[in-house]
Amino acid sequence: MRGKKVAIIGAGISGLAVAPILAKKGFEVEVYEKNNQPGGRAMVLEDSGFKFDMGPSWYMMPEIFDQWFAKLGRKREDYFSISKLNPNYRLFFPDDEKITITTDWDELENIFEKYEPGSGVRLRKYLDESEEKYNVAVDKYLSMNFTSLWQLLDFDLLRKAVVWKMWRSWNEHVCKSFKNAKLQKVLLWPAVFLGGSPKNLPSLYSLMSHVDLQQGVFYPDRGFQSLVQAMYEVGTEEGVNYSFNSEVQKIHVKNGKAVSLVVNDSIKEVDLVIGSADYQHIEEHLLPNTEKQFINWDQRVLGPHTFCIYLGISKQLHNLTHHNYYFQEDEEWDDHFSAIFGKKQWPKNPSVYICCPSKTDNQVAPKGQENIFMLIPVASGLNDTNEEREKLYNYSINILEKVTGDSIQDHVVFKKIISHRDHIELYNAFQGNSLGLAQTLLQTGPFRLKMRHPNISNLFYTGHYTQPGTGTPICVRSGEIVAEEVMKYYE
Ligand SMILES: Cc1cc2nc3c(=O)[nH]c(=O)nc-3n(C[C@H](O)[C@H](O)[C@H](O)COP(=O)(O)OP(=O)(O)OC[C@H]3O[C@@H](n4cnc5c(N)ncnc54)[C@H](O)[C@@H]3O)c2cc1C
């Protein structure tokens, strides 16, 4: 493999994860990225003294990142430090009640007891099972490339499937044990991390409750950019060559092999290609028509688009912790998910995530000011008009004013909205989607899009459309798995 030329399309988290592993093995690795910086959906936006992580803000499953650094003979802490947030986050309800989730489990149990007597004990049981699911998933499911259903047969998950009633939705699983609507939301809202809704995700994903409630939420010193920069630095140290402002326009295929790429109108010969850009973009826009896989994109359940607002506020705001979520009333909570996955329309009264990293990091906003990032999951593929943007912007500002009790409108000194059109332009995102494929049962494991093209033997895929799934730690694992597949190809 020494000297074999591997071209990686895209310097998002998955591209950054695979590149140095292959370079360390002796491959000549070139990463082509259309934007002017690494990170992909995890890019940074700096303006007017504010520094925003444009995408991920929840640093979870820290051991997965640490294992990636260890695989490359390094320690994450030599690049950046992380700290555990306390409180983890705060949840706001329309009746002005708030629930603050802290790292203290007894406190969490007491909160549950307050809303529903007896639920504290059930919470312990629920979290024990979530932890068990998490351990099985990390050991097996997040470590392998599923190419066939048979691989499930010697899988612990299958053995446990009956005990865990895996055919049930996560929603059903939670609602069986917890009747209080607020508590149900406390346990179910992390469905958004998986690009799904509590009703379309299998109960396996209650493992997320172990992640956000038991493992906790971390913050990398200086934000997610520290992770991106560190991964990029490791790649450079291992000899990866990164070309920014370099858009791949075509993949040329001859006799069942990718032979060259067209990048910024010039031809680059290759021995192997890894597509870490959106799967649909590579299939539909980069490959010749004769080589496309038969994928019915209309039948696939896309993860949501993330409607994002980045704000610089000229004063400090009350009531917020680093991470906050405002939940709407019960019917509206259901309507919001149905607007994303059912009716596919702009939501009327959606729940809103509010991130205020300036509460823990004094480098992301000028002194005495706040950095606010608000996110509303909406359906991919919506007609992204300026009117809809302004409507959702005004709605979000009202929510921000409601939860903080502060006047906001006159204190906005920086404002940027990112929606579908921007995601298409920035990332070649299919229908402007933000989280790849939703992790429904039929898009999990062997049912997810394949990591290797069936007819082009040296074309591989990584990232949030393929195995194992979406989210930054999972995309790191995706990069590790595809590296193993490439090694096997050359064995
Ligand atoms: C707003 C938002 C919030 C999120 N929050 C979290 C969170 O809190 N925690 C978490 O863990 N995850 C979160 N995620 C999900 C996480 O960011 C993604 O799952 C992950 O970053 C996807 O990485 P990727 O490598 O698969 O794809 P991408 O990041 O999209 O990388 C693909 C790269 O390919 C490039 N590209 C596309 N076409 C071409 C071409 N033709 N030529 C060259 N380059 C090309 C793109 O520019 C991009 O840089 C969030 C995502 C978003 C959008």
The ligand as an ORCA input file, in Angstrom:
! r2SCAN-3c Opt
* xyz 0 1
  C     -26.579     22.399     13.209
  C     -26.038     21.042     13.564
  C     -25.933     20.671     14.902
  C     -25.367     19.433     15.236
  N     -25.227     19.117     16.564
  C     -24.484     18.035     16.901
  C     -24.073     17.850     18.257
  O     -24.400     18.660     19.119
  N     -23.298     16.767     18.544
  C     -22.888     15.889     17.583
  O     -22.155     14.934     17.896
  N     -23.291     16.029     16.284
  C     -24.054     17.093     15.918
  N     -24.387     17.313     14.616
  C     -24.110     16.261     13.616
  C     -22.669     16.260     13.151
  O     -22.210     17.567     12.955
  C     -22.576     15.470     11.843
  O     -23.141     14.181     12.040
  C     -21.144     15.287     11.369
  O     -20.380     16.454     11.547
  C     -21.171     14.850      9.907
  O     -19.862     14.638      9.445
  P     -19.607     14.056      7.991
  O     -18.132     13.924      7.844
  O     -20.432     12.841      7.749
  O     -20.206     15.131      6.956
  P     -19.865     16.658      6.692
  O     -19.546     17.368      7.927
  O     -20.954     17.225      5.877
  O     -18.548     16.613      5.783
  C     -18.600     16.444      4.389
  C     -17.665     17.453      3.748
  O     -17.651     17.234      2.335
  C     -17.530     18.495      1.693
  N     -17.983     18.352      0.309
  C     -19.253     18.170     -0.168
  N     -19.240     18.023     -1.499
  C     -17.948     18.105     -1.881
  C     -17.298     18.035     -3.154
  N     -17.974     17.800     -4.280
  N     -15.951     18.198     -3.190
  C     -15.237     18.433     -2.066
  N     -15.806     18.509     -0.825
  C     -17.142     18.333     -0.753
  C     -18.410     19.401      2.533
  O     -18.074     20.738      2.331
  C     -18.086     18.903      3.941
  O     -16.992     19.626      4.482
  C     -24.952     18.534     14.228
  C     -25.076     18.900     12.877
  C     -25.598     20.137     12.544
  C     -25.678     20.539     11.089
*
